Every structure is written in structure tokens, then in C-alpha cells.
Amino acid sequence: MATINFKIRGNRPSFDVDLHVDTPTGTTVQSVTLPMSGSTGFSGVTDGNYYIVATDIENNVTFQSVNIVVPTTTTTTTTTTTTTTLPPMKFWLGTNQSKLIRSDNNGISWVDKSIPFMMSSLQNMSFRNNSGFVIHNDFNSINVTTDGGDNWVNKTYSLPIGNFISIYAVTEQLLFSAPTFSANIFRSTDGANSWTQINTGIPNIAVQHWHFANINIGYGLYRVPSTTTAVLIKTIDGGNTWTNISAGLQPISSPNWGYNDITINVAGTGYLIRSMPTSADVLLKTTNGGATFTAPVTTPSGIDTLHTVNQFANGTVIVIGNTVANIARFARSTDGGLNWVYTDAPAGYRSWYGSPSTLFTDENTGVTMMFQDKIVYTTDQGVTWNFTTTPLLSATHYGRVLGAAQLPLT
């Protein structure tokens, strides 16, 4: 017999929580209702495979845990305790006109949570749980929240220099940021209160997109590299040292073409989008941590411009882009890019190249920002997509950057 403890974060009432056997839709063996976010558990659980499925009653949103295995025990007096943490389902979207909006229900609806003292467009932002970090178009201003965006603190002067173009949170305390065209990047270990300059030894880098597989292994991507700049850099020691792994990656010296997105897991399998100026974009694949990239057996067909790629623990890969007719197309592969299943958006939905433009808070729940007032979300890892609009956005007041309340990396 075992006890499965779990915690729901997010400070929202209330939740119906079921314990399912074998699959997320399998037989319900126990149920509990939480009046608000918090910790509780299921006791007297027999050996087997289980999933916790929680429903946000107020917003009618369902999300699930990873597979929980209760191992076979040799005596009935042995107790196995498993703890799973369900992240808050918050997403943030920053616009080209200094507005910040937030969704507390997986992208279904949005509210204005603009920062009072933010006067310029958002350049980049990153969140872990309810801790968020936003930099602006004046390149030396940073705002920090620790309560999901209800309150913000301006920490402009904590940055050692100006001209920052990106920020990335590995945890609530560990951050990386990059200025334009320098051999240096900057790391904070105290939530942006102070920063340490790290000389990478790689000249003229300008990291616009970050991706970390865990707390030690991370990548920095320059979206529009020239022949004199690095495309991709990598660390395996938490950012202390960095290596240029750009060999074989073609520089593209055009402001509208380059490398749009990257994802590489701990095992070294990952994908990189190369945006081409004279042909359809290409999805590249690595199986050795970025040492080499090759085109997958099949690249998603019908997509002329690729904007975003996400991969998941079960091997699923999702890419999003636009067709030649400038309509968003969503492609999903469950076999490493060999075969793809497609979902086309309704007319008027156009994918956007903001960095990043698609984020997931867990293995199932994701939001992608479209151009103008349109937003798309999924709660089943991209099997189905929901197409929505919000009056907080418009043709001239559109999304520029996206943030999601992801769990900290370990």
C-alpha cells in the first residue's frame, strides 16, 4: 500500500482531483476536492501505474501529472510516497505598445496586467512559476515580479551595462542575459538583484534565444548571424564556460531570415529551425547535443515559414508556421519527424516569429501567439488546437513576446 502526495500551485480556487489507474482516462480509484491550491494526497494506493487529473472548477480547465508508478512491495507495511507538483497555468503576452496581458486559464481568456512604469515595447521575458523577468526596447530596463505579475519591481540599475536583447530564467534565481555583439554574457544567481559578467571567448555573439535542457546544459542561439558571428553556443557546466558549436550551420546575413527556434533535451536529441531567404524553411535535427545537425527524414510539408518547435518527454515534436497562403499550420510528429499530422488554422490566423512564440507550462498545456488579436491554445499536447481572439489585442497592438509559468529546471 502507498500514499501519493501532490501539490497544486497557482492560488486559484477550487479543484476536483481524481486518481486514475493505467491512463489519464482510466478508472477513477479515488477523488478529492481542494477548496484552493495546496497540498494533499491519496492514501491506501495499491501497486500500479497512476495519473493525477485535476480540474480547475472555476475555469473548467483540466490538466494532468506525469505517470506515477507505485512499485510492488514485499510487505504490506511498506509505504511508498510519491510527490508531484502541478504548475500554475499562467501565460503572459507582451505587445509592441508596452502592454502586458495575462491568462490564468491556459489561454482561454486574458486580462490586462501592464507594468505601470513600463514605457517602451517589450523586448524579451521569461518566467519560472510566478517569478518573471521582463526587459524592454530601451535595452537596459528590467522589471521583476514574484507574484505572477500582480506587482513589479524595476531593477534597471542592477544591470552592469545596457543594450540587453534577451533574458532567460533557468530557475527563479538563476538567469542569463545577453547584450548585443559582445564576447560576454551575464548571469544572475539571485533573481536579477546582481549580475556577473562571463567572457565566453567567442567574439560578436548576440544571443536572442536561450534553451536549457537542465540546470547545467544550455544553448544560446543568434537568430540572424553573419559570417563573422556565432550561430549557436553551448554550456555543460551551468554557464561557467561556453563553446561555439556553429560548425556546419550556415550564416544568413539578412534581418528577416536566420534561425528561429531551438530545443534540445538532456539526451542530446533536438531540433533547430533554419529560415531560408529563397526557399522553404528547414527543420534540422541533432542526436548529439548540437555537435551536428541534419535534416529530418521528412520536413513538415506545406509550411513555407517555420516559426517555433517544441519537443516533449514522450518524443512528440510540434512545429508551427505559415503556408504559402500565409495561414498558420500546426504539424505534430510522434516518431521523431518521420511522419506528421497537420492542423490548419482558420482564415486570418497567421503565425508570428516573436521569440518565443509558443510555450508550454507542462507536457500538455501550451499557448501560441498569432498576429494581431489572435491566440491559439492546446490542453492535449497539440492533438487539438483552440482558436481564439482577445479584445486586448488588435491589428496595431499585437503580441511581441510570450511567457509561461514553467517549473524551474533541476
Protein Blocks (a to p, Z undefined) as FASTA:
>chain_A
ZZdddddehiiacddddddehiaklccfbdcddfbgcddddehiacdddddddddfklop
acddddddddddfbfkbccddddddddfddddddfeopacddfegolaccdfbdfklcbd
cfbdcdehjbccdddfkopaccddfehomaccdfklmpfbghiabdcdfblmlccdddeh
ifbdcddfegomaccdddehighiacfbdcdfblmbccdddfbacfkbcfbdcdfehoma
ccdfkgopacdddfkbccfbdcddfkopacdddddfkbccdddddfegomaccddfbdce
hiabdfbdcddfkopacdddddfkopacddddfegomaccdddddehiacdfbdcfbdcf
blmbccdddehjbccddfegomaccddddfkbcfklccfbdcddddddZZ
